Amino acid sequence: MTFRLATIFSRICLILLLSIAILSFIYEYRSNIENVGEVSIDEKGLSLSPKVVYHTKPTFNKVTEKLKVKITQDNSSTYELQDDIDLDSYTSLYRNVYRYERTHAPGLFANLSLQAGSAFSDQLRESRKSYISGILPEKDRPKSDVITILLYHPFYKGGPADWKFGLGMKGFKDANCRIDACNLVSDKSYLETAEALIFFTPSFYPQVSIPNRFPKHKRPPYQKWIVHLMESNVYGWLDTAKYAGYYNWTMSYQRHSDVYTPFGHYEKLNSGETNFDESFNHATGKTKFSAWFVSHCDTQSKRSTYVSQLKEHIPVDIYGPCGNLRCFGHEKCHELLQRNYKFYLAFENSFCIDYATEKVWKILPLNVIPVVLGNVAYQELLPPNSYIDVRNFSSPRKLAEYLIHLDKNDAAYNKYFQWKKHYKAYVDFGIWDNNRFVMCNLCESLHTQRNRTKIYTRPEFHWNVDAQCMSAKQFYKNITEVNIV
């Protein structure tokens, strides 16, 4: 009897162990399966019925096939064109690893040095909770080789309807986009046929009854509604609760956006492109210490308070309404800065993730060291050793001591310009500086994700202050001797 009970007990344990192993395997396997669904239309617009399906292999049509060939010609064999949306999948391009859909205009600068560190990875994983995505049924997929993009609003009130890019297909060809089969229009007669509608958020002010200001046509299943935002969440004035279920893509400076439109980028120089002069002393002729050009004094980041503490230890010349100095015209101000100053305070007005604006990108090409303040993983965005981050110092006094050290030591000061031997920085501030990068990336992203769609059911993840921004009290907690609240 004892032997028989032991045998039964052993078999039960074996069955339990096998069951646990099988369940673990299923769990691990299903963790790589995406929650996608078939597309349907209701009175509100596009919606998805969640349904688990397996990932599909990349597919190529005759437009994207050209891209596949071009990739091979560019010796970027590790670059993979993906037809599905898997936030845990990354592709390797040269020395850096980052996800294909999160690069901006990769066709124009395949040697882009945007690094995807832990901060970027965390954003992608969190972003996955904010939407549901799906594969378009064959019958609902667009048939044309050319994608029509409708600019539903001008760029800011009174701005150009073509966003300074040019309507039609010419702009994409002139910009040398890797995929240029896109047609840019602003005529509302394309509402029912365009594959993408871009809504520029400032055009929704005031934010009351936002859904009532959307177009009322019956949306084709393949049509993507894209919300474009370049303001920080603090000053974006978006009532996010009213956006749930409407938008398919985001287009902003946030790296987890579907279409990444940063304020700037940097590229690795090809062999022989650099004209960096090793013997040049970037401190030569500079007679002043630091400058700050600022127009908004009372901001969420409380940057003026930090500057006040910094000024107790070093001289800071403040230009604009928040100071007593004046400078008119960007070019003249930059000439003044480059000629006279060693440091520039590139301080953001709010502490939102990835919000690194033209304040820093317009300084990088100059012979001035930017001192940055923002809730940004600068080590993943800016050229290596090209800036000084206030968060690396326990107080404004400690920061000042380091800046004084650099001011007195030309060799140490010049090390902050060594990156220019290998990279070049560009300003991409909306349409005003470099809109071809934005439009090329948009066109390519639409083509490579053409047979898929997604809907943001929790848009607050992208635009709410609590989700994407840090309070001044939290930011300054360990980097000031006097509390800033």
Secondary structure, 3 states (H helix, E strand, C coil): CHHHHHHHHHHHHHHHHHHHHHHHHHHHHHCCCCEEEEEEEECCEEEEEEEECCCCCCCCCCCHHHHHHHHHHCCCCCCCCCCCCCCCCCEEECCEEECHHHCCCCCCCCCECCCCCHHHHHHHHHHHHHEEEEECCHHHCCCCCCEEEEECCCCCCCCCCCCCCCCECHHHHHCCCCCCCEEEECCHHHCCCCCEEEEEHHHHCCCCCHHHHCCCCCCCCCCEEEEEECCCHHHCCCCHHHCCCCCCEEEECCCCCCEECCCEEEEECCCCCCCCCCCCCCCCCCCEEEEEECCCCCCCCCHHHHHHHHCCCCCEEEECCCCCECCCCHHHHHHHHHHHEEEEEEECCCCECCCCCHHHHCCCCCCCEEEEECCCCHHHHCCCCCCEEHHHCCCHHHHHHHHHHHHHCHHHHHHHHHHHHCEEEEECCHHHHHHHHHHHHHHHHHHHCCCEEEEECCCHHHHCHHHHECCHHHHCCCCCCCCCC
